[in-house]
Amino acid sequence: MKWTARLAGICAVLGAFAALCAGTAQAAVPAEFYGVTPQRPLGSADVDRMGQAHVGTLRFEVSWALIDPTSAPGDYNWAATDALVADAARNGIELLPFVYSTPTWVATELDRHNCSGAECYPFAPRSTPAKRAWETFLRDLVLRYGPNGEFWTLNPTLPRDEIRTWQLWNEQNSPSFYKPKPKAKAYAKLLDAASRGIRSADGGAEIVLGGMFGTPLGGRKPGISAWRFLEGLYNVKGAKKNFDGVAPHPYAAKLKKVKAQVNLIRDEMRAGRDRNADLWITELGWGSGGPKNPLNRGPQGQAQRLKQGFKFFERKRRAWNVSSVVWYSWQDNLGADAGLCVWCPQSGLLNESGGEKPSYRAYVKLTGGS
């Protein structure tokens, strides 16, 4: 009886120690590790719900085209971005802006493209005047929301959560987002101009490459695989000094292929002598319904993939310097403006009416939210 009691006591102590270790390991993962990105506009209620879910990082688009609609100096329209930054600050959510979309006046007047409105968005600035306009916008963006930025001066009652990390463009290795066609050398020039603008306003800012889709167009040209594009970028003299983080979008039906894509990215980082750069998984996701597609896993399958994906990157967080994993997307969007892929409309953690899906419950179990 005494031995049985002693054994029970030892087991209790070991059990408590194991629970403590498990809790410590979980606590060691910073809140910012768990991210989301939307596929439709957000309102205050959306961001409040993210706060409830303990979303740590919100990746969102800063649209150069919408904020800077004309060539007139100082005509910036900050209203939508101001509102989102304020909502995120109130909810303690870190922001990861990706800056994208070329204004019509830049694309047509400075770069002589034949386009209008949204048609111009993917035409990244290429002429010297266009790149100068891009540089100026990035500088003014940081002066607005970065350290001691104008936004924080105008809103002294908000928790001061200055933006220090900026992602440049989106899926620049795909012709869907980078026209007339993707080129590492052209993107390197875009990166160089942006880096000058950002660092002139905040010398300590972190610059992250635009998220690179693994195999745009299924591996066909003019798409360039993420790892080949990154290889090309490292081969551009001086490019490496203009960024601090690498960002893959490793979409695949199975986690095994997600891992394989990230390993290929890591191979290029090592070859480029950049193995210690931060790794940002700025889009990762699966769908819960819709047309038949390898990335449509059904409601339970989506939740399972979410758990597997986050747990995998949690385990690799320190070894790979993983800053954040961003789930695509926050909420379903079945409208005409749905995403470019067939599984995207039902990629959300919430359904279109705001109801919780199994993937939402899997997400908040990881974050400790509700």
C-alpha positions in Angstrom: 0.0 0.0 0.0 2.8 2.4 0.9 4.6 1.7 -2.5 1.3 2.1 -4.3 0.8 5.5 -2.6 4.3 6.5 -3.3 4.0 5.6 -7.0 0.8 7.5 -7.2 2.5 10.5 -5.7 5.4 10.3 -8.2 3.0 10.0 -11.1 1.1 13.0 -9.9 4.3 15.0 -9.7 5.4 13.9 -13.2 2.0 14.6 -14.6 2.1 18.1 -13.1 5.6 18.6 -14.5 4.5 17.4 -18.0 1.5 19.7 -17.9 3.8 22.6 -16.9 6.2 21.8 -19.7 3.3 21.6 -22.2 2.0 25.0 -21.0 5.4 26.6 -21.1 5.9 25.3 -24.7 2.6 26.8 -25.7 3.4 30.1 -24.0 6.7 30.2 -25.8 4.9 30.7 -29.1 4.2 34.4 -29.4 0.6 35.6 -30.2 1.9 37.1 -33.4 2.6 33.6 -34.8 -1.1 33.0 -35.5 -2.2 35.1 -38.3 -5.1 35.5 -40.7 -5.7 37.5 -43.9 -9.1 38.5 -45.3 -10.5 38.0 -48.8 -13.0 40.8 -48.6 -13.2 44.3 -46.8 -13.2 44.3 -43.0 -15.3 46.4 -40.6 -14.8 47.1 -36.9 -17.0 44.1 -36.0 -14.7 41.8 -38.0 -11.6 43.0 -36.2 -13.3 42.8 -32.8 -14.2 39.2 -33.6 -10.5 38.6 -34.5 -9.6 40.1 -31.1 -12.0 37.6 -29.5 -10.3 34.8 -31.5 -6.9 36.0 -30.3 -5.7 36.5 -33.8 -2.1 37.7 -33.4 -1.3 39.1 -36.9 -3.6 40.5 -39.4 -2.1 40.6 -42.9 -4.0 43.1 -45.1 -3.5 45.0 -48.4 -2.4 48.6 -48.5 -3.7 49.6 -51.9 -1.4 52.2 -53.4 -4.0 52.7 -56.2 -6.8 53.5 -53.8 -4.8 55.7 -51.4 -3.0 57.7 -54.1 -5.5 58.0 -56.9 -4.0 61.0 -58.8 -0.7 62.6 -59.5 -1.5 65.6 -57.3 0.9 65.8 -54.4 -0.5 65.0 -51.0 -3.9 63.8 -52.2 -3.7 60.6 -50.1 -6.9 59.0 -48.9 -6.0 57.3 -45.6 -9.5 56.8 -44.3 -10.0 53.0 -44.8 -6.4 52.2 -43.6 -6.8 54.6 -40.6 -9.9 52.8 -39.6 -8.4 49.3 -39.8 -5.2 50.4 -38.0 -7.3 51.9 -35.2 -9.4 48.7 -34.8 -6.4 46.5 -34.8 -4.7 48.7 -32.1 -7.8 48.5 -29.9 -7.7 44.7 -30.2 -4.0 44.2 -29.6 -3.5 42.7 -33.1 -0.2 43.2 -34.9 -0.5 44.4 -38.5 1.4 43.0 -41.5 0.6 45.3 -44.5 1.4 44.1 -48.0 1.7 47.1 -50.3 0.2 46.4 -53.8 -1.6 47.8 -56.8 -0.3 50.5 -59.1 -2.5 53.6 -59.6 -3.8 54.3 -63.1 -1.9 57.6 -63.3 1.4 55.8 -62.7 0.7 52.9 -65.1 -0.5 55.1 -67.9 1.2 58.4 -67.6 4.6 57.3 -66.3 4.9 53.7 -67.7 2.7 54.1 -70.8 0.6 51.0 -70.3 -2.8 50.8 -72.0 -5.0 50.1 -68.9 -7.5 51.6 -66.6 -8.7 51.1 -63.0 -8.1 47.6 -61.7 -6.5 46.5 -65.0 -3.5 48.6 -64.0 -3.0 47.1 -60.5 -0.6 44.3 -61.5 1.6 46.6 -63.6 4.4 47.1 -61.1 6.2 50.4 -61.6 9.2 50.1 -64.0 10.3 53.5 -65.3 12.5 55.8 -63.2 9.6 58.3 -62.5 7.3 55.4 -61.7 9.8 53.9 -59.2 10.3 57.3 -57.7 6.6 57.7 -57.1 6.6 54.2 -55.5 9.5 55.1 -53.3 7.7 58.3 -52.2 4.5 56.5 -51.4 6.4 53.9 -49.2 8.2 56.7 -47.3 4.9 58.6 -46.7 3.2 55.3 -45.6 5.8 54.7 -42.9 5.7 58.4 -41.9 1.9 57.8 -41.4 1.9 54.5 -39.5 5.5 53.9 -38.4 7.5 55.1 -35.4 6.2 58.6 -34.3 3.9 58.5 -37.3 1.3 61.1 -38.0 -1.6 58.6 -37.4 -0.4 58.1 -33.8 0.0 61.8 -33.1 -3.6 62.3 -34.4 -4.9 59.5 -32.2 -3.2 59.8 -28.8 -5.8 57.7 -26.9 -5.1 54.6 -29.0 -2.7 51.9 -27.8 0.5 52.9 -29.7 1.2 49.9 -32.0 3.5 51.3 -34.7 3.9 49.3 -37.8 7.5 48.1 -38.2 7.1 45.3 -40.8 6.2 45.9 -44.5 5.6 43.3 -47.2 6.2 44.4 -50.7 3.8 43.3 -53.5 2.0 40.0 -53.7 2.9 36.8 -55.6 5.3 38.7 -57.9 6.3 35.4 -59.4 2.8 35.0 -61.0 1.5 36.9 -64.1 -1.8 37.2 -62.3 -0.2 39.8 -59.9 2.9 41.0 -61.7 2.6 42.3 -65.3 3.6 42.4 -68.1 5.4 39.2 -66.8 7.3 38.2 -63.7 11.0 38.8 -63.6 13.3 38.6 -60.6 15.5 41.5 -61.9 12.5 43.8 -62.4 11.2 42.9 -58.9 14.6 43.6 -57.5 14.4 47.2 -58.8 11.0 47.6 -57.2 12.4 46.3 -54.0 15.3 48.6 -54.1 13.2 51.7 -54.5 10.8 50.6 -51.7 13.7 49.9 -49.4 15.0 53.4 -49.8 11.6 54.9 -49.1 10.9 52.7 -46.0 14.3 53.0 -44.5 14.5 56.7 -45.0 11.6 57.0 -42.6 12.4 54.0 -40.3 15.9 52.6 -40.4 14.9 49.7 -38.2 11.9 48.5 -40.2 11.7 44.9 -41.4 11.1 44.4 -45.1 9.5 41.2 -46.2 9.3 39.9 -49.8 5.9 39.6 -51.4 4.4 36.2 -50.8 5.5 33.8 -53.5 3.0 31.2 -54.7 4.7 27.8 -55.1 3.8 27.0 -58.7 1.8 29.7 -60.5 0.0 28.5 -63.7 0.8 24.9 -62.5 4.5 25.4 -63.3 3.9 26.8 -66.9 5.6 30.0 -68.1 5.4 32.9 -67.7 4.8 31.8 -64.1 8.0 31.1 -62.1 8.1 28.7 -59.2 8.7 30.4 -55.9 12.1 28.8 -55.4 13.4 29.6 -58.9 12.2 33.2 -58.5 14.0 33.4 -55.1 17.1 32.0 -56.7 17.0 34.6 -59.4 16.5 37.4 -56.8 19.6 36.3 -54.8 21.5 36.3 -58.1 20.8 40.1 -58.5 23.7 42.0 -57.1 22.8 44.0 -54.0 19.2 42.6 -53.8 19.7 40.7 -50.6 20.5 43.9 -48.6 17.0 45.2 -49.4 15.0 42.6 -47.5 14.9 40.8 -44.2 12.2 38.2 -44.6 11.2 35.6 -47.2 7.5 34.8 -47.6 6.2 31.6 -49.4 2.6 30.8 -50.1 3.0 27.0 -50.1 -0.4 25.9 -51.2 -0.8 22.1 -51.7 -3.5 19.4 -51.1 -1.4 17.6 -48.6 0.9 18.8 -45.8 3.7 16.7 -47.3 3.8 18.9 -50.3 3.5 22.1 -48.2 6.7 20.9 -46.4 8.4 20.1 -49.7 7.8 23.6 -51.1 9.1 25.3 -48.0 12.2 23.0 -48.0 12.9 24.1 -51.6 12.6 27.8 -50.4 15.0 27.0 -47.6 17.4 25.4 -50.0 17.6 28.7 -51.9 18.0 30.7 -48.7 21.0 28.6 -47.8 22.4 28.8 -51.3 22.0 32.6 -51.1 23.8 32.6 -47.7 20.6 33.9 -46.1 19.5 30.9 -44.0 19.0 33.1 -40.9 16.5 35.4 -42.7 13.0 35.4 -41.1 10.5 33.1 -42.7 6.9 34.4 -43.1 4.2 32.0 -44.2 2.0 34.8 -45.4 -0.7 32.6 -46.9 -1.6 29.0 -46.0 -5.1 27.5 -46.4 -7.6 24.9 -47.7 -11.2 25.2 -48.7 -14.2 23.6 -46.9 -16.5 23.3 -49.9 -17.3 24.3 -53.5 -16.2 22.7 -56.8 -14.1 19.5 -56.7 -10.5 20.5 -56.2 -7.4 19.0 -54.4 -7.5 21.9 -51.9 -11.2 21.5 -51.1 -11.0 19.2 -48.1 -14.6 19.6 -46.7 -15.3 21.2 -43.3 -13.6 18.6 -41.2 -10.7 18.1 -43.6 -10.1 21.9 -43.6 -9.9 22.0 -39.8 -7.6 19.0 -39.8 -5.2 20.6 -42.3 -5.3 23.8 -40.4 -4.2 22.0 -37.2 -1.5 20.0 -39.0 -0.1 23.1 -40.8 0.1 25.3 -37.7 1.5 22.5 -35.6 4.2 21.7 -38.2 5.4 25.3 -38.3 5.2 25.6 -34.5 7.7 22.8 -34.4 10.0 24.5 -36.9 9.5 28.0 -35.5 12.9 28.4 -33.9 15.0 26.4 -36.3 13.5 28.2 -39.3 12.9 31.6 -37.7 9.2 31.4 -38.6 7.8 34.8 -37.6 4.1 34.1 -38.5 1.8 31.7 -40.2 -1.2 33.5 -41.9 -4.3 31.5 -42.6 -6.1 32.3 -45.9 -8.8 33.3 -45.2 -10.8 34.9 -42.4 -14.3 34.5 -43.8 -15.9 32.9 -46.8 -16.8 35.1 -49.8 -19.2 33.6 -52.3 -19.8 36.9 -54.2 -18.6 37.9 -57.6 -15.5 39.4 -56.1 -14.3 36.0 -54.7 -10.7 35.0 -55.0 -8.8 33.9 -58.0 -8.9 30.2 -57.2 -11.9 27.8 -57.2 -11.4 26.8 -53.6 -10.8 30.3 -52.3 -14.5 31.3 -51.7 -14.9 28.8 -48.9 -11.4 29.1 -47.4 -12.6 31.1 -44.4 -12.6 30.2 -40.7 -16.2 31.7 -40.7 -18.9 31.0 -43.2 -20.3 33.9 -45.2 -22.9 34.7 -42.6 -20.3 34.8 -39.8 -21.0 31.3 -38.4 -18.1 29.3 -36.9 -16.8 26.5 -39.0 -14.8 23.5 -37.6 -11.7 25.3 -38.8 -12.5 28.3 -36.6 -12.8 26.1 -33.5 -9.5 24.4 -34.4 -7.9 27.9 -34.8 -9.0 29.3 -31.5 -7.9 26.1 -29.7 -4.4 27.0 -30.9 -4.6 30.6 -30.0 -6.5 30.4 -26.7 -9.3 32.6 -28.1 -13.0 31.9 -28.2 
